[in-house]
Amino acid sequence: MTFQLQHTDPHSAARAGRIETAHGAIETPIFMPVGTAAAVKAVHIHELEREVHAQIILGNTYHLYLRPGMEVLKAAGGLHKFNGWNRPILTDSGGYQVYSLAAQRKIKEEGVTFKSHIDGSNHVFTPERAMDIQREIGADIIMAFDECTPYPCEYKYAKNSMGLTHRWLKRCCDRFDETEGLYGYAQTLFPIVQGSTYPDLRKESAEVIASFEREGNAIGGLSVGEPDEDMYGMTELVCGILPKEKPRYLMGVGTPMNILECIALGIDMFDCVLPTRNARHGHLYTAKGIINIRNEKVEERAQPH
């Protein structure tokens, strides 16, 4: 993967660039539709290509691992061939799903044990296993295995969690560098900055992540319930530390306003389930705010006279 910075805004930290992958180019800043289990819900692949003009979609390692499973994906030749999407794909590592399964998982130095939300079966994700699974999925960009802290989060827990994420990153990089892609093209690993909403932890984490000198970097642990001001503050701090010549990916964001604000702070890549989830519930984003088309008042106005 390569990244070329093409333009910077003189009045903010916003910038435009171009990422080149084995499955095509991505013009940044970019929003990635979320295809949790190999498909973007309620949107056909040809609609993503011809109407949405999506340049890259996101797949979820946890969900793909459970269903359809690695044997099916490997037999198909990877996720691109399984779902018919011939453009770039990014996979998260499963860390966020582990975070969301708080009542069904145990976190240790070795990794995470968790129960499947489908059938209750027991599974283990280690940093090494997360790399192997993402190799088998075949995404162009894969994410390091991390722990996403909740909000609010006590300082001591956030610091310990950040240290664990950094140790796991070393194991991810070692496994990634000693293995190769399975389908004849290169993959790229992004580390993830953590540290909750504590500036000193975010600064330390950003410096550690930058020291690994991977081709791109991500910011995690935000958009988990904290005030927007905290999200913006942590994003601005981290963007000031991560290298300018590499793409920056803010995970799980979000709303149109959040995206625009964070572009101005120097973010290049975003993902979120909000667009498709809200659309399925009849929510429309407009210049005058959010409209629920299932609202009786809106429905009456939409009727032909």
C-alpha positions as CSV (number, residue, x, y, z in Angstrom):
1,M,0.0,0.0,0.0
2,T,1.2,3.5,-0.8
3,F,-0.2,6.9,0.3
4,Q,0.4,10.2,-1.6
5,L,-0.6,13.4,0.1
6,Q,-1.9,15.6,-2.7
7,H,-3.2,18.8,-1.0
8,T,-3.4,20.4,2.4
9,D,-5.8,23.1,3.5
10,P,-4.1,26.4,4.5
11,H,-6.8,27.2,7.1
12,S,-7.0,23.8,8.9
13,A,-5.3,20.4,9.2
14,A,-7.6,19.0,6.4
15,R,-5.9,17.2,3.6
16,A,-6.6,15.2,0.4
17,G,-4.6,12.2,-0.6
18,R,-4.6,8.9,-2.6
19,I,-4.1,5.4,-1.2
20,E,-3.1,2.7,-3.7
21,T,-3.9,-0.9,-2.9
22,A,-3.8,-4.2,-4.8
23,H,-7.5,-3.8,-5.5
24,G,-7.5,-0.2,-6.6
25,A,-7.2,3.4,-5.4
26,I,-8.9,5.2,-2.6
27,E,-9.3,9.0,-2.7
28,T,-9.1,10.5,0.8
29,P,-10.8,11.7,2.9
30,I,-13.0,8.7,2.6
31,F,-16.0,7.2,4.4
32,M,-16.1,3.4,4.4
33,P,-19.5,1.7,4.5
34,V,-19.6,-1.2,6.9
35,G,-20.2,-4.6,5.5
36,T,-20.3,-6.4,8.9
37,A,-20.7,-10.0,7.6
38,A,-19.4,-9.6,4.0
39,A,-22.3,-7.4,2.8
40,V,-23.5,-3.8,3.5
41,K,-27.0,-4.4,4.9
42,A,-29.8,-3.5,2.5
43,V,-27.3,-2.3,-0.2
44,H,-26.4,-4.5,-3.2
45,I,-22.8,-4.7,-4.4
46,H,-23.7,-3.1,-7.7
47,E,-25.4,-0.2,-5.9
48,L,-22.3,0.4,-3.8
49,E,-20.3,0.6,-7.0
50,R,-22.6,2.5,-9.3
51,E,-24.8,4.6,-7.1
52,V,-23.0,5.0,-3.8
53,H,-19.6,5.1,-5.6
54,A,-18.0,3.5,-2.6
55,Q,-14.2,3.0,-3.0
56,I,-13.6,0.7,-0.1
57,I,-15.8,-1.3,2.4
58,L,-15.2,-2.6,5.8
59,G,-15.6,-6.2,7.0
60,N,-15.8,-7.4,10.6
61,T,-13.3,-10.1,11.6
62,Y,-15.4,-11.3,14.6
63,H,-18.6,-11.8,12.6
64,L,-16.8,-13.2,9.5
65,Y,-14.9,-15.7,11.7
66,L,-18.1,-17.0,13.2
67,R,-20.2,-16.9,10.0
68,P,-19.6,-17.9,7.3
69,G,-16.3,-19.0,8.9
70,M,-12.7,-19.3,7.7
71,E,-13.1,-22.6,5.8
72,V,-15.8,-21.1,3.6
73,L,-13.8,-17.9,3.0
74,K,-10.6,-19.7,2.2
75,A,-12.4,-22.1,-0.2
76,A,-13.8,-19.1,-2.0
77,G,-10.4,-17.5,-2.4
78,G,-10.9,-14.7,0.2
79,L,-13.6,-12.2,0.9
80,H,-13.3,-10.3,-2.4
81,K,-14.3,-13.4,-4.3
82,F,-16.8,-14.5,-1.7
83,N,-18.9,-11.3,-2.0
84,G,-17.9,-10.2,-5.5
85,W,-16.5,-6.8,-4.3
86,N,-13.4,-6.2,-6.4
87,R,-12.3,-2.9,-4.8
88,P,-10.3,-2.5,-1.5
89,I,-11.5,-4.0,1.7
90,L,-10.5,-3.2,5.3
91,T,-11.1,-5.5,8.2
92,D,-11.1,-4.6,11.9
93,S,-9.5,-7.1,14.2
94,G,-12.4,-8.0,16.4
95,G,-11.3,-5.9,19.3
96,Y,-14.4,-3.7,19.3
97,Q,-16.7,-6.7,19.3
98,V,-14.8,-8.1,22.2
99,Y,-15.3,-4.7,24.0
100,S,-19.0,-4.9,23.2
101,L,-19.3,-8.4,24.6
102,A,-18.2,-7.4,28.1
103,A,-20.5,-10.0,29.8
104,Q,-19.3,-12.8,27.6
105,R,-15.5,-12.4,27.5
106,K,-12.3,-12.5,29.6
107,I,-9.2,-10.5,28.8
108,K,-5.8,-11.8,29.7
109,E,-2.2,-11.1,28.6
110,E,-2.4,-14.0,26.1
111,G,-5.6,-12.9,24.5
112,V,-9.3,-12.9,24.8
113,T,-11.7,-15.8,25.4
114,F,-15.3,-15.1,24.5
115,K,-18.6,-16.8,23.8
116,S,-20.3,-16.7,20.3
117,H,-23.4,-14.6,20.3
118,I,-24.8,-17.1,17.8
119,D,-24.5,-20.4,19.6
120,G,-22.7,-19.8,22.9
121,S,-19.6,-21.7,21.8
122,N,-16.2,-20.7,23.3
123,H,-13.5,-19.1,21.2
124,V,-10.1,-17.5,21.7
125,F,-8.6,-14.5,19.9
126,T,-4.9,-13.8,20.4
127,P,-2.9,-11.1,18.5
128,E,-1.4,-13.9,16.4
129,R,-4.8,-15.5,15.7
130,A,-6.3,-12.1,14.7
131,M,-3.5,-11.7,12.2
132,D,-4.0,-15.3,10.8
133,I,-7.8,-14.8,10.5
134,Q,-7.3,-11.5,8.6
135,R,-4.8,-13.1,6.4
136,E,-7.5,-15.8,5.6
137,I,-10.2,-13.1,5.0
138,G,-7.8,-11.4,2.6
139,A,-8.5,-7.7,3.3
140,D,-6.2,-5.2,1.7
141,I,-5.9,-3.3,5.1
142,I,-6.0,-5.2,8.4
143,M,-6.1,-3.9,11.9
144,A,-4.0,-4.8,14.9
145,F,-5.7,-6.6,17.8
146,D,-6.4,-4.1,20.6
147,E,-8.6,-3.5,23.6
148,C,-11.2,-0.8,23.2
149,T,-11.8,0.9,26.6
150,P,-15.3,2.0,27.6
151,Y,-16.4,5.5,28.5
152,P,-16.1,6.6,31.2
153,C,-13.0,4.7,32.1
154,E,-10.8,5.1,35.2
155,Y,-7.3,6.3,34.5
156,K,-5.5,3.2,35.9
157,Y,-7.6,0.9,33.8
158,A,-7.0,3.0,30.7
159,K,-3.3,3.0,31.3
160,N,-3.1,-0.7,31.8
161,S,-5.3,-1.4,28.8
162,M,-3.1,0.9,26.6
163,G,0.0,-1.0,27.7
164,L,-1.7,-4.3,26.8
165,T,-2.6,-2.9,23.4
166,H,1.0,-1.9,22.8
167,R,2.3,-5.4,23.8
168,W,-0.3,-7.0,21.6
169,L,0.7,-4.7,18.7
170,K,4.3,-6.0,18.9
171,R,3.0,-9.6,18.7
172,C,0.7,-8.6,15.8
173,C,3.6,-7.1,13.9
174,D,5.8,-10.1,14.5
175,R,3.2,-12.5,13.3
176,F,2.2,-10.3,10.3
177,D,5.9,-9.9,9.2
178,E,6.6,-13.6,9.4
179,T,3.6,-14.6,7.3
180,E,2.4,-13.7,3.8
181,G,-1.0,-13.1,2.1
182,L,-2.8,-16.2,0.9
183,Y,-4.2,-14.9,-2.4
184,G,-1.4,-13.5,-4.3
185,Y,-1.4,-9.8,-3.2
186,A,0.0,-7.8,-0.4
187,Q,-1.8,-6.7,2.7
188,T,-1.1,-3.8,5.1
189,L,-1.3,-3.6,8.9
190,F,-2.5,-0.5,10.8
191,P,-1.8,-0.1,14.5
192,I,-4.4,1.5,16.8
193,V,-3.9,4.4,19.2
194,Q,-5.7,4.0,22.5
195,G,-5.7,5.9,25.8
196,S,-9.3,6.8,26.4
197,T,-9.8,10.6,27.0
198,Y,-6.6,11.2,28.9
199,P,-4.2,13.5,27.0
200,D,-1.0,12.1,28.5
201,L,-2.1,8.5,27.6
202,R,-3.1,9.5,24.1
203,K,0.2,11.2,23.6
204,E,2.2,8.2,24.8
205,S,0.1,5.8,22.7
206,A,0.5,7.9,19.5
207,E,4.2,8.1,20.0
208,V,4.5,4.3,20.5
209,I,2.2,3.6,17.5
210,A,4.2,5.9,15.3
211,S,7.5,4.2,16.4
212,F,6.3,1.0,14.7
213,E,6.5,2.8,11.3
214,R,3.7,0.9,9.6
215,E,2.2,2.2,6.4
216,G,-0.9,3.7,8.1
217,N,-2.3,4.3,11.6
218,A,-5.6,4.3,13.3
219,I,-7.2,6.0,16.3
220,G,-9.6,3.8,18.4
221,G,-11.5,4.0,21.6
222,L,-13.4,7.2,20.6
223,S,-17.1,7.6,19.6
224,V,-17.9,5.2,22.5
225,G,-20.1,7.7,24.4
226,E,-17.7,10.5,25.3
227,P,-18.7,14.2,24.6
228,D,-17.8,15.4,21.1
229,E,-15.4,17.9,22.6
230,D,-13.3,15.1,24.1
231,M,-13.4,13.2,20.8
232,Y,-12.2,16.3,18.9
233,G,-9.5,17.1,21.5
234,M,-8.0,13.6,21.5
235,T,-8.2,13.5,17.7
236,E,-6.4,16.8,17.3
237,L,-3.7,15.7,19.8
238,V,-3.0,12.4,18.1
239,C,-3.0,13.9,14.6
240,G,-0.3,16.3,15.7
241,I,1.9,13.3,16.6
242,L,1.1,10.6,13.9
243,P,3.3,11.1,10.8
244,K,1.8,13.4,8.2
245,E,2.9,11.2,5.3
246,K,0.7,8.3,6.3
247,P,-3.1,7.9,6.3
248,R,-4.9,8.3,9.6
249,Y,-8.1,6.3,10.3
250,L,-10.6,7.4,13.0
251,M,-12.5,4.2,13.8
252,G,-16.3,4.2,14.3
253,V,-17.1,7.8,13.4
254,G,-19.8,8.7,12.5
255,T,-22.2,11.5,12.1
256,P,-21.9,14.1,9.3
257,M,-20.9,16.8,11.8
258,N,-18.3,14.5,13.5
259,I,-16.8,13.6,10.1
260,L,-16.5,17.2,8.9
261,E,-14.9,18.3,12.2
262,C,-12.4,15.5,12.2
263,I,-11.5,16.0,8.5
264,A,-10.5,19.5,9.6
265,L,-8.3,18.0,12.3
266,G,-6.4,15.8,9.8
267,I,-8.3,12.5,9.6
268,D,-8.3,10.7,6.3
269,M,-10.5,7.6,6.8
270,F,-13.8,6.9,8.6
271,D,-16.2,4.1,9.1
272,C,-19.6,3.7,10.9
273,V,-22.8,1.7,10.8
274,L,-24.9,4.8,11.2
275,P,-25.8,5.5,7.5
276,T,-27.2,2.1,6.7
277,R,-28.6,1.5,10.2
278,N,-30.4,4.9,10.2
279,A,-31.6,4.4,6.7
280,R,-33.2,1.1,7.6
281,H,-35.1,3.0,10.4
282,G,-36.3,5.7,8.1
283,H,-33.9,8.5,9.2
284,L,-32.7,11.0,6.7
285,Y,-29.9,13.5,7.2
286,T,-30.8,16.9,5.7
287,A,-29.4,20.5,5.9
288,K,-32.2,21.2,8.3
289,G,-31.5,18.3,10.6
290,I,-32.6,14.6,10.8
291,I,-36.0,13.7,9.4
292,N,-37.8,10.4,10.3
293,I,-39.8,9.5,7.2
294,R,-41.9,7.1,9.3
295,N,-43.2,10.0,11.3
296,E,-46.9,10.5,10.6
297,K,-46.5,14.2,9.9
298,V,-43.8,13.6,7.3
299,E,-45.8,10.7,5.8
300,E,-48.9,12.9,5.3
301,R,-46.9,15.6,3.5
302,A,-45.4,13.0,1.2
303,Q,-48.8,11.8,0.0
304,P,-49.8,12.9,-3.6
305,H,-52.7,15.3,-3.8
